Amino acid sequence: MSTITQSATTTEAIRAGAWRARLYPVIMHIIMASAVFVVTFPLIYAIILSTQDAGLGSLQPGSAVADNFHTAWDRANMGLLMRNTFFVAFGVALGKIILSILGAYALIYFRVRGGMIIMAVVMLTHLLPLPVRIVPTYDLLTDLEWVDTFKGLTIPFFASATGLLLFQQFFRTVPTDLADAARVDGAGPIRFLVSILIPVSRTNIGALFLIEFVYMWNQYLWPLIVANSDDTRQVQIGIKMLVATDSVIEWGILMAGVLMVIVPPLIVLLLLQRSLMSGLTASTEDF
């Protein structure tokens, strides 16, 4: 009798396990689908609003999509603003990469005295975010006559503690035999950097470029203070220009402008997402 009871209990346990094995993937897919919907709903709602001619709150697409995009493009002079922002974002990302590579290369391969102290001081700059440095930086730009210029929008952002740390950790993983072999073959420091280190660092370069490009593309406070003319104004200021302060907000036109602004960083993200994941994974393994 006990044998029959034990067999029945085992059968029920097997059935319960099989039921849980079937139910668990369904529950997980429902949770993931819900999370994806919550995350993407603002974007979906913005797309719907960009098709409507007036009103707010309706989830039914309208037929004014062409007019809204055309109006937003002309009213904010979006073409010029996007060109300015692309120039600033690309220039800052490129400048950060160059300085970070050179700084990390010097600290790792030239055995600079006080390298740890230098790195500690550089990392302390993370304690001084942009809002804290606005007044002294703006005073410096005023003395240099860089206000309302692309130099004032880009050069203050060239230094990057994050980029320096990223390349420093990566260069430490490069075998020292490569440097020795290059030295034996007669390759100087610049040749070793250009021909060996930079090619093997392309994943980290892509990751840092993506992060800094998106960061600069979304900058609002600094361009609002420094860029005072249409020749240097950025897209985030253009979106603010689409918000009328003395009348009802035209949400269709505003959302059309927002969608146009997010396209360039989205394209960069799609092109460099593999480099981002690989670079972050490699950096995590180094730590």
Contacts in CASP RR format, 6 or more apart in sequence:
PFRMAT RR
TARGET T0000
AUTHOR 0000-0000-0000
METHOD contacts of the structure
MODEL  1
MSTITQSATTTEAIRAGAWRARLYPVIMHIIMASAVFVVTFPLIYAIILS
TQDAGLGSLQPGSAVADNFHTAWDRANMGLLMRNTFFVAFGVALGKIILS
ILGAYALIYFRVRGGMIIMAVVMLTHLLPLPVRIVPTYDLLTDLEWVDTF
KGLTIPFFASATGLLLFQQFFRTVPTDLADAARVDGAGPIRFLVSILIPV
SRTNIGALFLIEFVYMWNQYLWPLIVANSDDTRQVQIGIKMLVATDSVIE
WGILMAGVLMVIVPPLIVLLLLQRSLMSGLTASTEDF
45 59 0 8 1.000
46 255 0 8 1.000
46 258 0 8 1.000
46 259 0 8 1.000
47 255 0 8 1.000
47 259 0 8 1.000
48 58 0 8 1.000
48 59 0 8 1.000
48 60 0 8 1.000
48 61 0 8 1.000
48 62 0 8 1.000
49 56 0 8 1.000
49 251 0 8 1.000
49 252 0 8 1.000
49 254 0 8 1.000
49 255 0 8 1.000
50 65 0 8 1.000
50 68 0 8 1.000
50 69 0 8 1.000
50 252 0 8 1.000
50 255 0 8 1.000
50 256 0 8 1.000
50 257 0 8 1.000
50 258 0 8 1.000
50 259 0 8 1.000
51 61 0 8 1.000
51 62 0 8 1.000
51 63 0 8 1.000
51 64 0 8 1.000
51 65 0 8 1.000
51 68 0 8 1.000
51 252 0 8 1.000
52 58 0 8 1.000
52 61 0 8 1.000
52 62 0 8 1.000
52 64 0 8 1.000
52 68 0 8 1.000
52 251 0 8 1.000
52 252 0 8 1.000
53 62 0 8 1.000
53 63 0 8 1.000
53 64 0 8 1.000
53 67 0 8 1.000
53 68 0 8 1.000
53 252 0 8 1.000
54 250 0 8 1.000
54 252 0 8 1.000
55 251 0 8 1.000
56 251 0 8 1.000
64 252 0 8 1.000
65 256 0 8 1.000
68 252 0 8 1.000
68 253 0 8 1.000
68 255 0 8 1.000
68 256 0 8 1.000
69 256 0 8 1.000
69 257 0 8 1.000
69 259 0 8 1.000
69 260 0 8 1.000
71 253 0 8 1.000
71 256 0 8 1.000
72 78 0 8 1.000
72 242 0 8 1.000
72 253 0 8 1.000
72 254 0 8 1.000
72 256 0 8 1.000
72 257 0 8 1.000
72 260 0 8 1.000
73 79 0 8 1.000
73 257 0 8 1.000
73 260 0 8 1.000
75 241 0 8 1.000
75 242 0 8 1.000
75 253 0 8 1.000
76 238 0 8 1.000
76 239 0 8 1.000
76 241 0 8 1.000
76 242 0 8 1.000
76 257 0 8 1.000
77 230 0 8 1.000
77 238 0 8 1.000
78 235 0 8 1.000
78 238 0 8 1.000
78 257 0 8 1.000
78 260 0 8 1.000
78 261 0 8 1.000
80 230 0 8 1.000
80 231 0 8 1.000
80 233 0 8 1.000
81 233 0 8 1.000
81 234 0 8 1.000
81 235 0 8 1.000
81 237 0 8 1.000
81 238 0 8 1.000
82 235 0 8 1.000
82 260 0 8 1.000
82 261 0 8 1.000
82 264 0 8 1.000
84 150 0 8 1.000
84 227 0 8 1.000
84 231 0 8 1.000
84 232 0 8 1.000
84 233 0 8 1.000
84 234 0 8 1.000
84 235 0 8 1.000
85 216 0 8 1.000
85 217 0 8 1.000
85 234 0 8 1.000
85 235 0 8 1.000
85 236 0 8 1.000
85 264 0 8 1.000
86 217 0 8 1.000
86 264 0 8 1.000
87 150 0 8 1.000
88 150 0 8 1.000
88 153 0 8 1.000
88 154 0 8 1.000
88 216 0 8 1.000
88 219 0 8 1.000
88 223 0 8 1.000
88 234 0 8 1.000
89 212 0 8 1.000
89 213 0 8 1.000
89 214 0 8 1.000
89 216 0 8 1.000
89 217 0 8 1.000
90 213 0 8 1.000
91 154 0 8 1.000
92 154 0 8 1.000
92 157 0 8 1.000
92 158 0 8 1.000
92 212 0 8 1.000
92 213 0 8 1.000
92 216 0 8 1.000
93 208 0 8 1.000
93 209 0 8 1.000
93 212 0 8 1.000
93 213 0 8 1.000
93 216 0 8 1.000
94 209 0 8 1.000
95 158 0 8 1.000
96 157 0 8 1.000
96 158 0 8 1.000
96 159 0 8 1.000
96 160 0 8 1.000
96 163 0 8 1.000
96 208 0 8 1.000
96 212 0 8 1.000
97 163 0 8 1.000
97 205 0 8 1.000
97 208 0 8 1.000
97 209 0 8 1.000
97 212 0 8 1.000
99 158 0 8 1.000
99 159 0 8 1.000
99 160 0 8 1.000
99 164 0 8 1.000
100 160 0 8 1.000
100 163 0 8 1.000
100 164 0 8 1.000
100 166 0 8 1.000
100 167 0 8 1.000
100 208 0 8 1.000
101 167 0 8 1.000
101 193 0 8 1.000
101 197 0 8 1.000
101 198 0 8 1.000
101 201 0 8 1.000
101 205 0 8 1.000
103 164 0 8 1.000
103 167 0 8 1.000
103 168 0 8 1.000
104 163 0 8 1.000
104 164 0 8 1.000
104 166 0 8 1.000
104 167 0 8 1.000
104 168 0 8 1.000
104 170 0 8 1.000
104 171 0 8 1.000
105 167 0 8 1.000
105 171 0 8 1.000
105 189 0 8 1.000
105 193 0 8 1.000
105 197 0 8 1.000
106 112 0 8 1.000
107 115 0 8 1.000
107 118 0 8 1.000
107 119 0 8 1.000
107 164 0 8 1.000
107 168 0 8 1.000
108 168 0 8 1.000
108 171 0 8 1.000
108 172 0 8 1.000
109 171 0 8 1.000
109 179 0 8 1.000
109 189 0 8 1.000
110 189 0 8 1.000
112 118 0 8 1.000
119 164 0 8 1.000
119 165 0 8 1.000
119 168 0 8 1.000
122 161 0 8 1.000
122 164 0 8 1.000
123 161 0 8 1.000
123 165 0 8 1.000
125 159 0 8 1.000
125 161 0 8 1.000
126 161 0 8 1.000
126 162 0 8 1.000
130 221 0 8 1.000
130 222 0 8 1.000
131 221 0 8 1.000
134 221 0 8 1.000
134 222 0 8 1.000
134 225 0 8 1.000
137 156 0 8 1.000
138 147 0 8 1.000
138 225 0 8 1.000
138 226 0 8 1.000
141 147 0 8 1.000
141 152 0 8 1.000
141 156 0 8 1.000
141 226 0 8 1.000
144 151 0 8 1.000
146 152 0 8 1.000
146 155 0 8 1.000
147 226 0 8 1.000
147 228 0 8 1.000
148 226 0 8 1.000
148 227 0 8 1.000
148 228 0 8 1.000
148 229 0 8 1.000
148 232 0 8 1.000
149 232 0 8 1.000
150 232 0 8 1.000
152 226 0 8 1.000
153 222 0 8 1.000
153 223 0 8 1.000
153 226 0 8 1.000
153 227 0 8 1.000
153 232 0 8 1.000
153 234 0 8 1.000
156 222 0 8 1.000
157 216 0 8 1.000
160 208 0 8 1.000
160 212 0 8 1.000
162 208 0 8 1.000
162 211 0 8 1.000
163 208 0 8 1.000
166 204 0 8 1.000
166 207 0 8 1.000
166 208 0 8 1.000
166 283 0 8 1.000
167 201 0 8 1.000
167 204 0 8 1.000
169 283 0 8 1.000
169 286 0 8 1.000
169 287 0 8 1.000
170 201 0 8 1.000
170 204 0 8 1.000
170 282 0 8 1.000
170 283 0 8 1.000
170 286 0 8 1.000
171 197 0 8 1.000
171 201 0 8 1.000
172 286 0 8 1.000
173 282 0 8 1.000
173 286 0 8 1.000
174 197 0 8 1.000
174 200 0 8 1.000
178 192 0 8 1.000
178 196 0 8 1.000
179 192 0 8 1.000
182 188 0 8 1.000
182 191 0 8 1.000
182 192 0 8 1.000
182 195 0 8 1.000
182 196 0 8 1.000
183 192 0 8 1.000
187 195 0 8 1.000
187 196 0 8 1.000
198 205 0 8 1.000
202 275 0 8 1.000
203 275 0 8 1.000
203 278 0 8 1.000
203 279 0 8 1.000
203 282 0 8 1.000
204 275 0 8 1.000
204 279 0 8 1.000
204 282 0 8 1.000
204 283 0 8 1.000
205 275 0 8 1.000
206 272 0 8 1.000
206 275 0 8 1.000
206 276 0 8 1.000
206 279 0 8 1.000
207 272 0 8 1.000
207 275 0 8 1.000
207 276 0 8 1.000
207 278 0 8 1.000
207 279 0 8 1.000
207 280 0 8 1.000
209 272 0 8 1.000
209 275 0 8 1.000
210 268 0 8 1.000
210 269 0 8 1.000
210 272 0 8 1.000
210 273 0 8 1.000
210 275 0 8 1.000
210 276 0 8 1.000
211 276 0 8 1.000
213 265 0 8 1.000
213 268 0 8 1.000
214 265 0 8 1.000
214 268 0 8 1.000
214 269 0 8 1.000
217 235 0 8 1.000
217 264 0 8 1.000
217 265 0 8 1.000
218 236 0 8 1.000
218 265 0 8 1.000
219 234 0 8 1.000
219 236 0 8 1.000
220 234 0 8 1.000
220 236 0 8 1.000
220 237 0 8 1.000
223 232 0 8 1.000
223 233 0 8 1.000
223 234 0 8 1.000
223 236 0 8 1.000
223 237 0 8 1.000
224 236 0 8 1.000
224 237 0 8 1.000
226 232 0 8 1.000
227 233 0 8 1.000
227 234 0 8 1.000
227 237 0 8 1.000
235 261 0 8 1.000
236 261 0 8 1.000
239 254 0 8 1.000
239 257 0 8 1.000
239 258 0 8 1.000
239 261 0 8 1.000
242 250 0 8 1.000
242 253 0 8 1.000
242 254 0 8 1.000
242 257 0 8 1.000
243 249 0 8 1.000
243 254 0 8 1.000
244 250 0 8 1.000
269 276 0 8 1.000
END
